[in-house]
Structure formats: structure tokens, C-alpha cells
Amino acid sequence: MSGPKTQSNWTSSSKVSSSPSVPALQVSAASTLSPIEKAKRLAAHAAVTEQFPEHAKAIGIGSGSTIVYAVEKILELKGLENVVFIPTGFQSKELIVKGGLRLGAISEYSPKR
């Protein structure tokens, strides 16, 4: 990426998915998190706010303990109806599905040989 943005044009929304049957992503309340988890959450939220591409068509969702907080922040963004989220594994696939985001596969975006 070319450098940090000072402000994102994305705005918050309480609902990303139009499907009422998709359960909301459950993340512990900030007040119950340990100091380390609070720091991870702040870092993940800042990364999404500052670096999420405005006109993204496909976004890879990784795995690990911090990705939960990144997806939590992604779910607050508007205009994600046409964005495809590609998981790197089981955990990220579950986050995408439970969050009501559009699930894609890496094979859809791999170069043809």
C-alpha cells in the first residue's frame, strides 16, 4: 500500500447483510477484554479504518487471534454488498459466513494457466 490514509470515506452501519437469518458476529465487549486483547482490537480497527480499500472487489481474510477484531470493524462498513471475502482457512470462513459477508474462493481469482 502506498501509505496510511488520514481518514476513510467508509461510514458505519449496524447491518451489513440483508439476510435476517445470518447470526451476528459475536465479539466480547471491550470492557471484558484483557489489556492485550484491547490492544489487538484497537490495532485491527485502526488497520481497517485506515487501509480498507474503498473500491475493493475482493478482500482476503486471514486467520489468527486479531482477525476477529478486523472482521468486527469490517462489519461496520457500508457498501460491502458487492465485495467478495476470501478466507485463508476454517476460522476466517466462519467469520465471513457468520458476519453475513459474501464468501468467495481463491480459485475464482487465481490466474488461469
Contacts in CASP RR format, 6 or more apart in sequence:
PFRMAT RR
TARGET T0000
AUTHOR 0000-0000-0000
METHOD contacts of the structure
MODEL  1
MSGPKTQSNWTSSSKVSSSPSVPALQVSAASTLSPIEKAKRLAAHAAVTE
QFPEHAKAIGIGSGSTIVYAVEKILELKGLENVVFIPTGFQSKELIVKGG
LRLGAISEYSPKR
1 51 0 8 1.000
4 50 0 8 1.000
4 51 0 8 1.000
5 50 0 8 1.000
5 51 0 8 1.000
8 49 0 8 1.000
8 50 0 8 1.000
8 52 0 8 1.000
8 54 0 8 1.000
9 54 0 8 1.000
10 49 0 8 1.000
10 52 0 8 1.000
10 54 0 8 1.000
10 77 0 8 1.000
10 78 0 8 1.000
10 79 0 8 1.000
11 77 0 8 1.000
11 78 0 8 1.000
12 76 0 8 1.000
12 77 0 8 1.000
12 78 0 8 1.000
13 76 0 8 1.000
13 77 0 8 1.000
13 78 0 8 1.000
14 76 0 8 1.000
16 75 0 8 1.000
16 76 0 8 1.000
16 77 0 8 1.000
16 80 0 8 1.000
16 99 0 8 1.000
16 100 0 8 1.000
16 101 0 8 1.000
17 99 0 8 1.000
17 100 0 8 1.000
17 101 0 8 1.000
18 81 0 8 1.000
19 100 0 8 1.000
22 97 0 8 1.000
22 98 0 8 1.000
22 99 0 8 1.000
22 100 0 8 1.000
23 98 0 8 1.000
23 99 0 8 1.000
24 98 0 8 1.000
24 99 0 8 1.000
25 68 0 8 1.000
25 71 0 8 1.000
25 72 0 8 1.000
25 75 0 8 1.000
25 95 0 8 1.000
25 98 0 8 1.000
25 99 0 8 1.000
26 98 0 8 1.000
27 68 0 8 1.000
27 69 0 8 1.000
27 72 0 8 1.000
28 37 0 8 1.000
30 38 0 8 1.000
30 41 0 8 1.000
33 41 0 8 1.000
40 65 0 8 1.000
40 66 0 8 1.000
40 69 0 8 1.000
41 69 0 8 1.000
41 72 0 8 1.000
43 66 0 8 1.000
43 69 0 8 1.000
44 66 0 8 1.000
44 67 0 8 1.000
44 68 0 8 1.000
44 69 0 8 1.000
44 70 0 8 1.000
44 72 0 8 1.000
44 73 0 8 1.000
45 69 0 8 1.000
45 70 0 8 1.000
45 72 0 8 1.000
45 73 0 8 1.000
47 70 0 8 1.000
48 70 0 8 1.000
48 73 0 8 1.000
48 74 0 8 1.000
48 77 0 8 1.000
49 73 0 8 1.000
52 59 0 8 1.000
52 74 0 8 1.000
52 77 0 8 1.000
53 59 0 8 1.000
56 83 0 8 1.000
57 82 0 8 1.000
57 83 0 8 1.000
57 84 0 8 1.000
58 83 0 8 1.000
58 84 0 8 1.000
58 85 0 8 1.000
58 86 0 8 1.000
58 104 0 8 1.000
58 108 0 8 1.000
58 109 0 8 1.000
59 74 0 8 1.000
59 83 0 8 1.000
59 84 0 8 1.000
59 85 0 8 1.000
59 86 0 8 1.000
60 85 0 8 1.000
60 86 0 8 1.000
60 87 0 8 1.000
60 88 0 8 1.000
60 92 0 8 1.000
61 67 0 8 1.000
61 70 0 8 1.000
61 71 0 8 1.000
61 85 0 8 1.000
61 86 0 8 1.000
61 87 0 8 1.000
61 88 0 8 1.000
61 92 0 8 1.000
61 95 0 8 1.000
61 96 0 8 1.000
62 87 0 8 1.000
62 88 0 8 1.000
62 89 0 8 1.000
62 91 0 8 1.000
62 92 0 8 1.000
63 88 0 8 1.000
63 89 0 8 1.000
63 91 0 8 1.000
63 92 0 8 1.000
64 91 0 8 1.000
67 91 0 8 1.000
67 92 0 8 1.000
67 95 0 8 1.000
68 95 0 8 1.000
71 92 0 8 1.000
71 95 0 8 1.000
71 96 0 8 1.000
71 99 0 8 1.000
71 101 0 8 1.000
74 80 0 8 1.000
74 101 0 8 1.000
75 99 0 8 1.000
75 101 0 8 1.000
80 101 0 8 1.000
80 102 0 8 1.000
81 102 0 8 1.000
82 102 0 8 1.000
83 101 0 8 1.000
83 102 0 8 1.000
84 102 0 8 1.000
84 103 0 8 1.000
84 104 0 8 1.000
84 108 0 8 1.000
85 96 0 8 1.000
85 101 0 8 1.000
85 102 0 8 1.000
85 103 0 8 1.000
85 104 0 8 1.000
86 104 0 8 1.000
86 105 0 8 1.000
86 106 0 8 1.000
86 108 0 8 1.000
86 109 0 8 1.000
87 93 0 8 1.000
87 95 0 8 1.000
87 96 0 8 1.000
87 103 0 8 1.000
87 104 0 8 1.000
93 103 0 8 1.000
96 102 0 8 1.000
96 103 0 8 1.000
96 104 0 8 1.000
97 103 0 8 1.000
END
